[in-house]
Amino acid sequence: MPAGEDGLLVLIRGSGLVVEAVRGDVPGPSVDAAWRAMAGFGVEPAAVFPLGADRAGVHGLWLEHARQAGVVDDEGFLVTAVVTGSSEVGWVRVRLGGSADVARLVDGQGRIEFIARSRDGHRICGITAEEYEHWGVGLELP
């Protein structure tokens, strides 16, 4: 898989999300800060499914949580995924395409790993791989 901006954009476009712009370090929490928040001690998942489970329905489940949390709206949202060098790229502004499926935002080990951030920067909703499960996590950020 390509690394850096090219790799990240290939992965995002491959998931059916429509890339509008690479935003980099927009105001608000950085990509690294968002990943640290997702992995924080005491973080509880809003949804859990086994790593090897059928991924049908993952997109709908995530989208429901992301809309309720105010992360995704008609104007789009910011996203990052696990690709070598994605932290240096920063946030990518996207909107949902007709074929969008976040279950295709997989890392080099076949795990779904991404974070979506609200445009105002105060909320995130993503999926991360834990030891035996994928966790859907939504958080408020300072």
Phi and psi in radians as a Rosetta constraint file:
Dihedral C 1 N 2 CA 2 C 2 CIRCULARHARMONIC -1.081 0.35
Dihedral N 2 CA 2 C 2 N 3 CIRCULARHARMONIC 2.717 0.35
Dihedral C 2 N 3 CA 3 C 3 CIRCULARHARMONIC -1.876 0.35
Dihedral N 3 CA 3 C 3 N 4 CIRCULARHARMONIC 3.082 0.35
Dihedral C 3 N 4 CA 4 C 4 CIRCULARHARMONIC 1.124 0.35
Dihedral N 4 CA 4 C 4 N 5 CIRCULARHARMONIC -2.675 0.35
Dihedral C 4 N 5 CA 5 C 5 CIRCULARHARMONIC -1.050 0.35
Dihedral N 5 CA 5 C 5 N 6 CIRCULARHARMONIC -0.774 0.35
Dihedral C 5 N 6 CA 6 C 6 CIRCULARHARMONIC -1.039 0.35
Dihedral N 6 CA 6 C 6 N 7 CIRCULARHARMONIC -0.826 0.35
Dihedral C 6 N 7 CA 7 C 7 CIRCULARHARMONIC -1.095 0.35
Dihedral N 7 CA 7 C 7 N 8 CIRCULARHARMONIC -0.740 0.35
Dihedral C 7 N 8 CA 8 C 8 CIRCULARHARMONIC -1.124 0.35
Dihedral N 8 CA 8 C 8 N 9 CIRCULARHARMONIC -0.777 0.35
Dihedral C 8 N 9 CA 9 C 9 CIRCULARHARMONIC -1.172 0.35
Dihedral N 9 CA 9 C 9 N 10 CIRCULARHARMONIC -0.660 0.35
Dihedral C 9 N 10 CA 10 C 10 CIRCULARHARMONIC -1.061 0.35
Dihedral N 10 CA 10 C 10 N 11 CIRCULARHARMONIC -0.797 0.35
Dihedral C 10 N 11 CA 11 C 11 CIRCULARHARMONIC -1.101 0.35
Dihedral N 11 CA 11 C 11 N 12 CIRCULARHARMONIC -0.825 0.35
Dihedral C 11 N 12 CA 12 C 12 CIRCULARHARMONIC -1.117 0.35
Dihedral N 12 CA 12 C 12 N 13 CIRCULARHARMONIC -0.827 0.35
Dihedral C 12 N 13 CA 13 C 13 CIRCULARHARMONIC -1.101 0.35
Dihedral N 13 CA 13 C 13 N 14 CIRCULARHARMONIC -0.620 0.35
Dihedral C 13 N 14 CA 14 C 14 CIRCULARHARMONIC -1.145 0.35
Dihedral N 14 CA 14 C 14 N 15 CIRCULARHARMONIC -0.333 0.35
Dihedral C 14 N 15 CA 15 C 15 CIRCULARHARMONIC -1.515 0.35
Dihedral N 15 CA 15 C 15 N 16 CIRCULARHARMONIC -0.055 0.35
Dihedral C 15 N 16 CA 16 C 16 CIRCULARHARMONIC 1.541 0.35
Dihedral N 16 CA 16 C 16 N 17 CIRCULARHARMONIC 0.009 0.35
Dihedral C 16 N 17 CA 17 C 17 CIRCULARHARMONIC -1.335 0.35
Dihedral N 17 CA 17 C 17 N 18 CIRCULARHARMONIC 2.516 0.35
Dihedral C 17 N 18 CA 18 C 18 CIRCULARHARMONIC -1.660 0.35
Dihedral N 18 CA 18 C 18 N 19 CIRCULARHARMONIC 2.027 0.35
Dihedral C 18 N 19 CA 19 C 19 CIRCULARHARMONIC -1.365 0.35
Dihedral N 19 CA 19 C 19 N 20 CIRCULARHARMONIC 2.193 0.35
Dihedral C 19 N 20 CA 20 C 20 CIRCULARHARMONIC -1.771 0.35
Dihedral N 20 CA 20 C 20 N 21 CIRCULARHARMONIC -0.641 0.35
Dihedral C 20 N 21 CA 21 C 21 CIRCULARHARMONIC -2.977 0.35
Dihedral N 21 CA 21 C 21 N 22 CIRCULARHARMONIC 2.612 0.35
Dihedral C 21 N 22 CA 22 C 22 CIRCULARHARMONIC -1.501 0.35
Dihedral N 22 CA 22 C 22 N 23 CIRCULARHARMONIC 2.070 0.35
Dihedral C 22 N 23 CA 23 C 23 CIRCULARHARMONIC -1.708 0.35
Dihedral N 23 CA 23 C 23 N 24 CIRCULARHARMONIC -0.324 0.35
Dihedral C 23 N 24 CA 24 C 24 CIRCULARHARMONIC 1.097 0.35
Dihedral N 24 CA 24 C 24 N 25 CIRCULARHARMONIC -2.294 0.35
Dihedral C 24 N 25 CA 25 C 25 CIRCULARHARMONIC -1.613 0.35
Dihedral N 25 CA 25 C 25 N 26 CIRCULARHARMONIC 1.302 0.35
Dihedral C 25 N 26 CA 26 C 26 CIRCULARHARMONIC -1.238 0.35
Dihedral N 26 CA 26 C 26 N 27 CIRCULARHARMONIC 2.842 0.35
Dihedral C 26 N 27 CA 27 C 27 CIRCULARHARMONIC -0.981 0.35
Dihedral N 27 CA 27 C 27 N 28 CIRCULARHARMONIC 2.499 0.35
Dihedral C 27 N 28 CA 28 C 28 CIRCULARHARMONIC 1.957 0.35
Dihedral N 28 CA 28 C 28 N 29 CIRCULARHARMONIC -3.069 0.35
Dihedral C 28 N 29 CA 29 C 29 CIRCULARHARMONIC -1.045 0.35
Dihedral N 29 CA 29 C 29 N 30 CIRCULARHARMONIC 2.452 0.35
Dihedral C 29 N 30 CA 30 C 30 CIRCULARHARMONIC -1.292 0.35
Dihedral N 30 CA 30 C 30 N 31 CIRCULARHARMONIC 2.969 0.35
Dihedral C 30 N 31 CA 31 C 31 CIRCULARHARMONIC -1.018 0.35
Dihedral N 31 CA 31 C 31 N 32 CIRCULARHARMONIC -0.786 0.35
Dihedral C 31 N 32 CA 32 C 32 CIRCULARHARMONIC -1.080 0.35
Dihedral N 32 CA 32 C 32 N 33 CIRCULARHARMONIC -0.735 0.35
Dihedral C 32 N 33 CA 33 C 33 CIRCULARHARMONIC -1.108 0.35
Dihedral N 33 CA 33 C 33 N 34 CIRCULARHARMONIC -0.662 0.35
Dihedral C 33 N 34 CA 34 C 34 CIRCULARHARMONIC -1.163 0.35
Dihedral N 34 CA 34 C 34 N 35 CIRCULARHARMONIC -0.742 0.35
Dihedral C 34 N 35 CA 35 C 35 CIRCULARHARMONIC -1.114 0.35
Dihedral N 35 CA 35 C 35 N 36 CIRCULARHARMONIC -0.710 0.35
Dihedral C 35 N 36 CA 36 C 36 CIRCULARHARMONIC -1.083 0.35
Dihedral N 36 CA 36 C 36 N 37 CIRCULARHARMONIC -0.706 0.35
Dihedral C 36 N 37 CA 37 C 37 CIRCULARHARMONIC -1.111 0.35
Dihedral N 37 CA 37 C 37 N 38 CIRCULARHARMONIC -0.742 0.35
Dihedral C 37 N 38 CA 38 C 38 CIRCULARHARMONIC -1.102 0.35
Dihedral N 38 CA 38 C 38 N 39 CIRCULARHARMONIC -0.595 0.35
Dihedral C 38 N 39 CA 39 C 39 CIRCULARHARMONIC -1.644 0.35
Dihedral N 39 CA 39 C 39 N 40 CIRCULARHARMONIC 0.125 0.35
Dihedral C 39 N 40 CA 40 C 40 CIRCULARHARMONIC -1.132 0.35
Dihedral N 40 CA 40 C 40 N 41 CIRCULARHARMONIC 2.618 0.35
Dihedral C 40 N 41 CA 41 C 41 CIRCULARHARMONIC -1.062 0.35
Dihedral N 41 CA 41 C 41 N 42 CIRCULARHARMONIC 2.326 0.35
Dihedral C 41 N 42 CA 42 C 42 CIRCULARHARMONIC 1.548 0.35
Dihedral N 42 CA 42 C 42 N 43 CIRCULARHARMONIC -0.043 0.35
Dihedral C 42 N 43 CA 43 C 43 CIRCULARHARMONIC -1.211 0.35
Dihedral N 43 CA 43 C 43 N 44 CIRCULARHARMONIC 2.277 0.35
Dihedral C 43 N 44 CA 44 C 44 CIRCULARHARMONIC -1.978 0.35
Dihedral N 44 CA 44 C 44 N 45 CIRCULARHARMONIC 2.433 0.35
Dihedral C 44 N 45 CA 45 C 45 CIRCULARHARMONIC -1.319 0.35
Dihedral N 45 CA 45 C 45 N 46 CIRCULARHARMONIC 2.586 0.35
Dihedral C 45 N 46 CA 46 C 46 CIRCULARHARMONIC -1.472 0.35
Dihedral N 46 CA 46 C 46 N 47 CIRCULARHARMONIC -0.425 0.35
Dihedral C 46 N 47 CA 47 C 47 CIRCULARHARMONIC -2.627 0.35
Dihedral N 47 CA 47 C 47 N 48 CIRCULARHARMONIC 2.615 0.35
Dihedral C 47 N 48 CA 48 C 48 CIRCULARHARMONIC -2.397 0.35
Dihedral N 48 CA 48 C 48 N 49 CIRCULARHARMONIC 2.435 0.35
Dihedral C 48 N 49 CA 49 C 49 CIRCULARHARMONIC -2.588 0.35
Dihedral N 49 CA 49 C 49 N 50 CIRCULARHARMONIC 2.579 0.35
Dihedral C 49 N 50 CA 50 C 50 CIRCULARHARMONIC -1.076 0.35
Dihedral N 50 CA 50 C 50 N 51 CIRCULARHARMONIC 2.594 0.35
Dihedral C 50 N 51 CA 51 C 51 CIRCULARHARMONIC -0.983 0.35
Dihedral N 51 CA 51 C 51 N 52 CIRCULARHARMONIC -0.708 0.35
Dihedral C 51 N 52 CA 52 C 52 CIRCULARHARMONIC -1.562 0.35
Dihedral N 52 CA 52 C 52 N 53 CIRCULARHARMONIC 0.127 0.35
Dihedral C 52 N 53 CA 53 C 53 CIRCULARHARMONIC -1.253 0.35
Dihedral N 53 CA 53 C 53 N 54 CIRCULARHARMONIC 2.791 0.35
Dihedral C 53 N 54 CA 54 C 54 CIRCULARHARMONIC -1.043 0.35
Dihedral N 54 CA 54 C 54 N 55 CIRCULARHARMONIC 2.338 0.35
Dihedral C 54 N 55 CA 55 C 55 CIRCULARHARMONIC -1.631 0.35
Dihedral N 55 CA 55 C 55 N 56 CIRCULARHARMONIC 0.039 0.35
Dihedral C 55 N 56 CA 56 C 56 CIRCULARHARMONIC -1.071 0.35
Dihedral N 56 CA 56 C 56 N 57 CIRCULARHARMONIC 2.315 0.35
Dihedral C 56 N 57 CA 57 C 57 CIRCULARHARMONIC 1.638 0.35
Dihedral N 57 CA 57 C 57 N 58 CIRCULARHARMONIC -0.226 0.35
Dihedral C 57 N 58 CA 58 C 58 CIRCULARHARMONIC -1.086 0.35
Dihedral N 58 CA 58 C 58 N 59 CIRCULARHARMONIC -0.775 0.35
Dihedral C 58 N 59 CA 59 C 59 CIRCULARHARMONIC -1.046 0.35
Dihedral N 59 CA 59 C 59 N 60 CIRCULARHARMONIC -0.835 0.35
Dihedral C 59 N 60 CA 60 C 60 CIRCULARHARMONIC -1.085 0.35
Dihedral N 60 CA 60 C 60 N 61 CIRCULARHARMONIC -0.712 0.35
Dihedral C 60 N 61 CA 61 C 61 CIRCULARHARMONIC -1.105 0.35
Dihedral N 61 CA 61 C 61 N 62 CIRCULARHARMONIC -0.847 0.35
Dihedral C 61 N 62 CA 62 C 62 CIRCULARHARMONIC -1.076 0.35
Dihedral N 62 CA 62 C 62 N 63 CIRCULARHARMONIC -0.799 0.35
Dihedral C 62 N 63 CA 63 C 63 CIRCULARHARMONIC -1.073 0.35
Dihedral N 63 CA 63 C 63 N 64 CIRCULARHARMONIC -0.691 0.35
Dihedral C 63 N 64 CA 64 C 64 CIRCULARHARMONIC -1.038 0.35
Dihedral N 64 CA 64 C 64 N 65 CIRCULARHARMONIC -0.832 0.35
Dihedral C 64 N 65 CA 65 C 65 CIRCULARHARMONIC -1.147 0.35
Dihedral N 65 CA 65 C 65 N 66 CIRCULARHARMONIC -0.732 0.35
Dihedral C 65 N 66 CA 66 C 66 CIRCULARHARMONIC -1.141 0.35
Dihedral N 66 CA 66 C 66 N 67 CIRCULARHARMONIC -0.675 0.35
Dihedral C 66 N 67 CA 67 C 67 CIRCULARHARMONIC -1.193 0.35
Dihedral N 67 CA 67 C 67 N 68 CIRCULARHARMONIC -0.778 0.35
Dihedral C 67 N 68 CA 68 C 68 CIRCULARHARMONIC -1.069 0.35
Dihedral N 68 CA 68 C 68 N 69 CIRCULARHARMONIC -0.598 0.35
Dihedral C 68 N 69 CA 69 C 69 CIRCULARHARMONIC -1.431 0.35
Dihedral N 69 CA 69 C 69 N 70 CIRCULARHARMONIC -0.104 0.35
Dihedral C 69 N 70 CA 70 C 70 CIRCULARHARMONIC 1.357 0.35
Dihedral N 70 CA 70 C 70 N 71 CIRCULARHARMONIC 0.381 0.35
Dihedral C 70 N 71 CA 71 C 71 CIRCULARHARMONIC -1.481 0.35
Dihedral N 71 CA 71 C 71 N 72 CIRCULARHARMONIC -0.747 0.35
Dihedral C 71 N 72 CA 72 C 72 CIRCULARHARMONIC -1.896 0.35
Dihedral N 72 CA 72 C 72 N 73 CIRCULARHARMONIC 2.275 0.35
Dihedral C 72 N 73 CA 73 C 73 CIRCULARHARMONIC -2.451 0.35
Dihedral N 73 CA 73 C 73 N 74 CIRCULARHARMONIC -3.062 0.35
Dihedral C 73 N 74 CA 74 C 74 CIRCULARHARMONIC -1.142 0.35
Dihedral N 74 CA 74 C 74 N 75 CIRCULARHARMONIC -0.336 0.35
Dihedral C 74 N 75 CA 75 C 75 CIRCULARHARMONIC -1.502 0.35
Dihedral N 75 CA 75 C 75 N 76 CIRCULARHARMONIC -0.146 0.35
Dihedral C 75 N 76 CA 76 C 76 CIRCULARHARMONIC 1.840 0.35
Dihedral N 76 CA 76 C 76 N 77 CIRCULARHARMONIC -2.911 0.35
Dihedral C 76 N 77 CA 77 C 77 CIRCULARHARMONIC -2.814 0.35
Dihedral N 77 CA 77 C 77 N 78 CIRCULARHARMONIC 3.069 0.35
Dihedral C 77 N 78 CA 78 C 78 CIRCULARHARMONIC -1.824 0.35
Dihedral N 78 CA 78 C 78 N 79 CIRCULARHARMONIC 2.612 0.35
Dihedral C 78 N 79 CA 79 C 79 CIRCULARHARMONIC -2.547 0.35
Dihedral N 79 CA 79 C 79 N 80 CIRCULARHARMONIC 2.681 0.35
Dihedral C 79 N 80 CA 80 C 80 CIRCULARHARMONIC -2.488 0.35
Dihedral N 80 CA 80 C 80 N 81 CIRCULARHARMONIC 2.796 0.35
Dihedral C 80 N 81 CA 81 C 81 CIRCULARHARMONIC -2.525 0.35
Dihedral N 81 CA 81 C 81 N 82 CIRCULARHARMONIC 2.976 0.35
Dihedral C 81 N 82 CA 82 C 82 CIRCULARHARMONIC -1.439 0.35
Dihedral N 82 CA 82 C 82 N 83 CIRCULARHARMONIC 1.811 0.35
Dihedral C 82 N 83 CA 83 C 83 CIRCULARHARMONIC -2.502 0.35
Dihedral N 83 CA 83 C 83 N 84 CIRCULARHARMONIC 2.452 0.35
Dihedral C 83 N 84 CA 84 C 84 CIRCULARHARMONIC -0.952 0.35
Dihedral N 84 CA 84 C 84 N 85 CIRCULARHARMONIC 2.179 0.35
Dihedral C 84 N 85 CA 85 C 85 CIRCULARHARMONIC 1.542 0.35
Dihedral N 85 CA 85 C 85 N 86 CIRCULARHARMONIC 0.056 0.35
Dihedral C 85 N 86 CA 86 C 86 CIRCULARHARMONIC -1.163 0.35
Dihedral N 86 CA 86 C 86 N 87 CIRCULARHARMONIC -0.492 0.35
Dihedral C 86 N 87 CA 87 C 87 CIRCULARHARMONIC -1.099 0.35
Dihedral N 87 CA 87 C 87 N 88 CIRCULARHARMONIC -0.661 0.35
Dihedral C 87 N 88 CA 88 C 88 CIRCULARHARMONIC -1.246 0.35
Dihedral N 88 CA 88 C 88 N 89 CIRCULARHARMONIC -0.487 0.35
Dihedral C 88 N 89 CA 89 C 89 CIRCULARHARMONIC -1.237 0.35
Dihedral N 89 CA 89 C 89 N 90 CIRCULARHARMONIC -0.724 0.35
Dihedral C 89 N 90 CA 90 C 90 CIRCULARHARMONIC 1.548 0.35
Dihedral N 90 CA 90 C 90 N 91 CIRCULARHARMONIC -2.703 0.35
Dihedral C 90 N 91 CA 91 C 91 CIRCULARHARMONIC -1.442 0.35
Dihedral N 91 CA 91 C 91 N 92 CIRCULARHARMONIC 2.519 0.35
Dihedral C 91 N 92 CA 92 C 92 CIRCULARHARMONIC -2.010 0.35
Dihedral N 92 CA 92 C 92 N 93 CIRCULARHARMONIC 2.232 0.35
Dihedral C 92 N 93 CA 93 C 93 CIRCULARHARMONIC -1.438 0.35
Dihedral N 93 CA 93 C 93 N 94 CIRCULARHARMONIC 2.203 0.35
Dihedral C 93 N 94 CA 94 C 94 CIRCULARHARMONIC -2.379 0.35
Dihedral N 94 CA 94 C 94 N 95 CIRCULARHARMONIC 2.950 0.35
Dihedral C 94 N 95 CA 95 C 95 CIRCULARHARMONIC -2.408 0.35
Dihedral N 95 CA 95 C 95 N 96 CIRCULARHARMONIC 2.851 0.35
Dihedral C 95 N 96 CA 96 C 96 CIRCULARHARMONIC -1.276 0.35
Dihedral N 96 CA 96 C 96 N 97 CIRCULARHARMONIC 2.267 0.35
Dihedral C 96 N 97 CA 97 C 97 CIRCULARHARMONIC -1.695 0.35
Dihedral N 97 CA 97 C 97 N 98 CIRCULARHARMONIC 2.955 0.35
Dihedral C 97 N 98 CA 98 C 98 CIRCULARHARMONIC -1.100 0.35
Dihedral N 98 CA 98 C 98 N 99 CIRCULARHARMONIC -0.447 0.35
Dihedral C 98 N 99 CA 99 C 99 CIRCULARHARMONIC -1.855 0.35
Dihedral N 99 CA 99 C 99 N 100 CIRCULARHARMONIC 0.289 0.35
Dihedral C 99 N 100 CA 100 C 100 CIRCULARHARMONIC -1.062 0.35
Dihedral N 100 CA 100 C 100 N 101 CIRCULARHARMONIC 2.384 0.35
Dihedral C 100 N 101 CA 101 C 101 CIRCULARHARMONIC -2.684 0.35
Dihedral N 101 CA 101 C 101 N 102 CIRCULARHARMONIC 1.777 0.35
Dihedral C 101 N 102 CA 102 C 102 CIRCULARHARMONIC -1.141 0.35
Dihedral N 102 CA 102 C 102 N 103 CIRCULARHARMONIC -0.243 0.35
Dihedral C 102 N 103 CA 103 C 103 CIRCULARHARMONIC -1.161 0.35
Dihedral N 103 CA 103 C 103 N 104 CIRCULARHARMONIC -0.177 0.35
Dihedral C 103 N 104 CA 104 C 104 CIRCULARHARMONIC -1.613 0.35
Dihedral N 104 CA 104 C 104 N 105 CIRCULARHARMONIC 0.033 0.35
Dihedral C 104 N 105 CA 105 C 105 CIRCULARHARMONIC -1.512 0.35
Dihedral N 105 CA 105 C 105 N 106 CIRCULARHARMONIC 1.259 0.35
Dihedral C 105 N 106 CA 106 C 106 CIRCULARHARMONIC -1.871 0.35
Dihedral N 106 CA 106 C 106 N 107 CIRCULARHARMONIC 2.596 0.35
Dihedral C 106 N 107 CA 107 C 107 CIRCULARHARMONIC -1.471 0.35
Dihedral N 107 CA 107 C 107 N 108 CIRCULARHARMONIC -3.049 0.35
Dihedral C 107 N 108 CA 108 C 108 CIRCULARHARMONIC -1.138 0.35
Dihedral N 108 CA 108 C 108 N 109 CIRCULARHARMONIC -0.224 0.35
Dihedral C 108 N 109 CA 109 C 109 CIRCULARHARMONIC -1.814 0.35
Dihedral N 109 CA 109 C 109 N 110 CIRCULARHARMONIC 0.154 0.35
Dihedral C 109 N 110 CA 110 C 110 CIRCULARHARMONIC 1.402 0.35
Dihedral N 110 CA 110 C 110 N 111 CIRCULARHARMONIC 0.282 0.35
Dihedral C 110 N 111 CA 111 C 111 CIRCULARHARMONIC -1.743 0.35
Dihedral N 111 CA 111 C 111 N 112 CIRCULARHARMONIC 2.480 0.35
Dihedral C 111 N 112 CA 112 C 112 CIRCULARHARMONIC -1.306 0.35
Dihedral N 112 CA 112 C 112 N 113 CIRCULARHARMONIC 2.145 0.35
Dihedral C 112 N 113 CA 113 C 113 CIRCULARHARMONIC -2.572 0.35
Dihedral N 113 CA 113 C 113 N 114 CIRCULARHARMONIC 1.843 0.35
Dihedral C 113 N 114 CA 114 C 114 CIRCULARHARMONIC -2.793 0.35
Dihedral N 114 CA 114 C 114 N 115 CIRCULARHARMONIC 2.840 0.35
Dihedral C 114 N 115 CA 115 C 115 CIRCULARHARMONIC -2.325 0.35
Dihedral N 115 CA 115 C 115 N 116 CIRCULARHARMONIC 2.326 0.35
Dihedral C 115 N 116 CA 116 C 116 CIRCULARHARMONIC -1.852 0.35
Dihedral N 116 CA 116 C 116 N 117 CIRCULARHARMONIC 2.447 0.35
Dihedral C 116 N 117 CA 117 C 117 CIRCULARHARMONIC -2.178 0.35
Dihedral N 117 CA 117 C 117 N 118 CIRCULARHARMONIC 2.446 0.35
Dihedral C 117 N 118 CA 118 C 118 CIRCULARHARMONIC -1.104 0.35
Dihedral N 118 CA 118 C 118 N 119 CIRCULARHARMONIC 2.688 0.35
Dihedral C 118 N 119 CA 119 C 119 CIRCULARHARMONIC -1.085 0.35
Dihedral N 119 CA 119 C 119 N 120 CIRCULARHARMONIC -0.522 0.35
Dihedral C 119 N 120 CA 120 C 120 CIRCULARHARMONIC -1.414 0.35
Dihedral N 120 CA 120 C 120 N 121 CIRCULARHARMONIC -0.160 0.35
Dihedral C 120 N 121 CA 121 C 121 CIRCULARHARMONIC 1.514 0.35
Dihedral N 121 CA 121 C 121 N 122 CIRCULARHARMONIC -0.013 0.35
Dihedral C 121 N 122 CA 122 C 122 CIRCULARHARMONIC -1.646 0.35
Dihedral N 122 CA 122 C 122 N 123 CIRCULARHARMONIC -0.108 0.35
Dihedral C 122 N 123 CA 123 C 123 CIRCULARHARMONIC -2.411 0.35
Dihedral N 123 CA 123 C 123 N 124 CIRCULARHARMONIC 2.497 0.35
Dihedral C 123 N 124 CA 124 C 124 CIRCULARHARMONIC -2.283 0.35
Dihedral N 124 CA 124 C 124 N 125 CIRCULARHARMONIC 2.706 0.35
Dihedral C 124 N 125 CA 125 C 125 CIRCULARHARMONIC -2.654 0.35
Dihedral N 125 CA 125 C 125 N 126 CIRCULARHARMONIC 2.050 0.35
Dihedral C 125 N 126 CA 126 C 126 CIRCULARHARMONIC -2.587 0.35
Dihedral N 126 CA 126 C 126 N 127 CIRCULARHARMONIC -3.086 0.35
Dihedral C 126 N 127 CA 127 C 127 CIRCULARHARMONIC -2.204 0.35
Dihedral N 127 CA 127 C 127 N 128 CIRCULARHARMONIC 2.346 0.35
Dihedral C 127 N 128 CA 128 C 128 CIRCULARHARMONIC -2.328 0.35
Dihedral N 128 CA 128 C 128 N 129 CIRCULARHARMONIC 2.644 0.35
Dihedral C 128 N 129 CA 129 C 129 CIRCULARHARMONIC -1.634 0.35
Dihedral N 129 CA 129 C 129 N 130 CIRCULARHARMONIC 2.200 0.35
Dihedral C 129 N 130 CA 130 C 130 CIRCULARHARMONIC -1.801 0.35
Dihedral N 130 CA 130 C 130 N 131 CIRCULARHARMONIC -2.901 0.35
Dihedral C 130 N 131 CA 131 C 131 CIRCULARHARMONIC -0.959 0.35
Dihedral N 131 CA 131 C 131 N 132 CIRCULARHARMONIC -0.911 0.35
Dihedral C 131 N 132 CA 132 C 132 CIRCULARHARMONIC -2.181 0.35
Dihedral N 132 CA 132 C 132 N 133 CIRCULARHARMONIC 0.061 0.35
Dihedral C 132 N 133 CA 133 C 133 CIRCULARHARMONIC -2.436 0.35
Dihedral N 133 CA 133 C 133 N 134 CIRCULARHARMONIC 2.772 0.35
Dihedral C 133 N 134 CA 134 C 134 CIRCULARHARMONIC -1.653 0.35
Dihedral N 134 CA 134 C 134 N 135 CIRCULARHARMONIC 2.428 0.35
Dihedral C 134 N 135 CA 135 C 135 CIRCULARHARMONIC -1.994 0.35
Dihedral N 135 CA 135 C 135 N 136 CIRCULARHARMONIC 2.300 0.35
Dihedral C 135 N 136 CA 136 C 136 CIRCULARHARMONIC -1.616 0.35
Dihedral N 136 CA 136 C 136 N 137 CIRCULARHARMONIC 2.110 0.35
Dihedral C 136 N 137 CA 137 C 137 CIRCULARHARMONIC -2.215 0.35
Dihedral N 137 CA 137 C 137 N 138 CIRCULARHARMONIC 2.332 0.35
Dihedral C 137 N 138 CA 138 C 138 CIRCULARHARMONIC -2.184 0.35
Dihedral N 138 CA 138 C 138 N 139 CIRCULARHARMONIC 2.330 0.35
Dihedral C 138 N 139 CA 139 C 139 CIRCULARHARMONIC -2.455 0.35
Dihedral N 139 CA 139 C 139 N 140 CIRCULARHARMONIC 2.629 0.35
Dihedral C 139 N 140 CA 140 C 140 CIRCULARHARMONIC -1.569 0.35
Dihedral N 140 CA 140 C 140 N 141 CIRCULARHARMONIC 2.408 0.35
Dihedral C 140 N 141 CA 141 C 141 CIRCULARHARMONIC -2.026 0.35
Dihedral N 141 CA 141 C 141 N 142 CIRCULARHARMONIC 2.641 0.35
